[in-house]
Amino acid sequence: MKSFCVVAIFSIFLVALCSCGNSVQDMVDQYNDGFTTAYTTVSNQEEEDVLEPGDEGFNQRNLLFDSYTVYDVGTLNLSAPTSCKSFSWVLTDPSVRNGDDVVRVTFFDGTSTTERRTREYVVYMPDSGLEIGHTYFLTLTVVGKDGRTYSDLAQIFTVEFHVEVD
């Protein structure tokens, strides 16, 4: 009797599995699609025109965002437009009232300077020498493809990374 029950349950299971219309692989693929589906943005325009320094209609206030927040364990990674002829990144401390407010920064590649003259501005916070919980101003000045100078300013907020455990 016991073997009959096992055979009957196994038979019912096989019939149910075969009648559902999905193979085991189909079910696995459906489950995995929830993690592997890529999302795309639909646009009416094939390619978006990006204005760069020297292009008609370019606004120098678009070189940087107004502000950036970087964690004490993070990296600040910014880049200037590729078409520019020269680059200058300068970090200043607005809390310095008298004297030199330009800040010396140690960059990701180990160099330490008050002015960065490369296209990229990459600062790994633990090695940077910057104060955490402080606000700085970052000025990017570039020479556009038209030979004119463009400049933009952004606030940099350095904050401590917290993980709360309940």
C-alpha positions in Angstrom: 0.0 0.0 0.0 2.8 2.4 0.9 4.6 1.8 -2.5 1.3 2.4 -4.3 0.9 5.8 -2.6 4.4 6.8 -3.5 3.9 5.8 -7.1 0.5 7.6 -7.2 2.0 10.8 -5.8 5.0 10.6 -8.2 2.6 10.1 -11.1 0.4 13.0 -10.1 3.5 15.2 -9.8 4.8 14.2 -13.3 1.4 14.8 -14.9 1.1 18.2 -13.2 4.6 19.2 -14.2 4.1 18.1 -17.9 0.7 19.8 -18.1 1.8 23.2 -17.0 3.4 24.0 -20.4 6.7 25.4 -18.9 9.8 23.4 -18.7 12.1 23.6 -15.7 14.5 25.7 -17.8 11.6 28.1 -18.7 10.9 28.6 -15.0 14.5 29.2 -14.2 14.9 31.7 -17.1 11.7 33.6 -15.9 13.2 33.9 -12.4 16.6 35.0 -13.7 15.1 37.6 -16.0 14.2 39.6 -12.8 17.9 40.1 -12.2 19.4 40.3 -15.7 16.9 42.5 -17.6 18.5 45.7 -18.8 16.5 48.8 -18.8 16.8 51.3 -21.6 15.6 54.9 -22.0 13.5 55.6 -25.0 14.4 58.8 -26.8 13.0 60.4 -29.9 16.5 61.7 -30.8 19.1 59.2 -32.1 22.0 61.1 -30.7 22.0 64.0 -28.3 24.1 67.0 -29.1 26.4 67.9 -26.2 27.7 71.4 -26.2 31.3 71.9 -25.2 33.4 74.9 -24.4 33.7 76.9 -27.7 30.4 75.7 -29.2 27.8 78.3 -29.8 25.2 78.3 -27.0 27.6 76.7 -24.4 27.0 77.9 -20.8 30.1 77.7 -18.6 27.8 76.9 -15.6 27.4 73.4 -17.2 31.0 72.4 -16.6 30.3 71.2 -13.1 27.2 70.4 -11.0 26.4 72.9 -8.2 27.6 70.5 -5.5 29.1 67.1 -4.9 29.0 65.0 -1.8 31.8 62.6 -1.1 32.1 60.1 1.7 35.3 59.7 3.8 35.8 56.3 2.4 34.9 57.3 -1.2 36.5 58.8 -4.3 35.7 62.1 -6.0 36.1 61.4 -9.7 35.4 64.4 -12.1 36.4 65.0 -15.7 36.5 68.0 -18.0 35.4 68.0 -21.6 37.8 66.3 -24.0 37.8 69.2 -26.5 39.4 71.7 -24.1 43.0 72.8 -24.7 44.0 73.2 -21.0 42.6 72.4 -17.6 43.0 73.9 -14.1 41.3 72.5 -11.0 41.7 74.5 -7.7 40.2 73.6 -4.4 39.7 76.4 -1.8 38.5 76.5 1.8 35.8 79.1 2.4 36.4 79.0 6.1 39.9 80.6 5.7 39.3 84.3 6.3 42.8 85.7 6.0 45.6 84.4 4.0 45.8 81.6 1.4 42.5 79.7 1.1 43.9 77.3 -1.6 44.0 73.7 -0.3 46.8 71.2 -1.0 45.3 67.9 -2.1 46.9 64.5 -2.4 45.4 62.8 -5.6 44.7 59.2 -6.5 48.0 58.9 -8.3 50.0 60.1 -5.2 50.8 63.6 -6.4 50.2 66.4 -3.9 49.5 69.9 -5.3 47.3 73.0 -4.9 46.4 73.0 -8.7 45.6 70.0 -10.9 46.3 70.6 -14.6 45.0 67.3 -16.0 41.6 66.5 -17.5 40.7 64.2 -14.7 40.3 65.2 -11.0 40.4 62.0 -9.0 40.7 62.2 -5.2 40.6 59.1 -2.9 39.4 60.6 0.3 41.3 58.5 2.9 44.6 59.6 1.3 43.6 63.1 0.3 44.4 65.1 3.4 41.0 66.8 3.3 39.0 67.4 6.4 35.8 65.3 6.8 32.6 67.2 7.7 33.8 70.2 5.8 32.7 72.2 2.8 35.2 73.2 0.0 34.9 75.1 -3.3 36.2 73.5 -6.4 36.9 75.7 -9.4 37.4 74.2 -12.9 38.9 76.6 -15.5 39.4 75.4 -19.1 40.4 76.9 -22.4 37.8 75.9 -25.0 38.4 75.0 -28.6 37.7 78.6 -29.5 40.6 79.8 -27.3 38.4 81.5 -24.7 38.6 80.8 -21.0 35.6 79.2 -19.2 35.2 78.6 -15.5 32.7 77.0 -13.1 32.5 76.5 -9.4 31.1 73.6 -7.3 30.7 73.0 -3.6 32.3 69.8 -2.3 30.8 68.4 0.9 33.0 65.8 2.7 30.9 63.6 5.0 31.4 60.6 7.2 30.0 57.3 6.0 27.6 55.8 8.5 26.1 52.3 8.7 23.4 52.0 11.3 22.9 48.5 12.7 19.7 47.7 14.6 
